[in-house]
């Protein structure tokens, strides 16, 4: 019997398995399809990462996650984060992220509308303010997901792909982390062609020397809670981690650690 079984090898399940293995647990990672499949919300080349949020809890969670991404980069020797900063435009500072960034001790810069228009090729209405926060960009999603899986396996996690779990009663483990996420259709309907064309037109207007041409597009499927917060809870030996409301990928290192701690508590309680 494993200490912990993780059902679902998407980004959250893989991060949880990795965190559990680092803590010395005997872990099995189960995936009904294969790592990197396109029927959920963990595939693709990139996801946005940012520190700027109006809610302090998300700023703190993002800071913790940045540390985790950097740790994974050092362990794997793979560049996972590409940061070039974020520009937030607001007509009222109270609506933006400045207060939460202040509370978290994070760096940012406030730029008046005129100066912002001179500095960046964006339209900032008079009277508005631009907030520039340097810790933002993308995480290379497919590489990051694979890095979590590969490091977990290197630490002893047993990965079983094409293994569908019909009932958690059949899972032989002291604790179960359920990160099954969402399952989309067998065929990807593809992107909205009109939207893609509008984006290309905007790029052409903003950067006249550019020749925008889409390289690739994929559909990402996810569910969301009413307040866009995450479900992280334990019921007996089962730890539930879902959904992440379409903006959870960037927080995977931190969420993985939380799920691992909850699973360890569930394992201890079950054993006693």
Beta strands, then each sheet from edge to edge (+ up, - down):
strand 1: 2-7
strand 2: 27-30
strand 3: 47-50
strand 4: 81-83
strand 5: 86-90
strand 6: 109-112
strand 7: 129-133
strand 8: 136-139
strand 9: 158-160
strand 10: 173-178
strand 11: 232-235
strand 12: 238-241
sheet 1: 9+ 2+ 1+ 10+ 12+ 11-
sheet 2: 3+ 8- 4+
sheet 3: 5+ 7- 6+
end
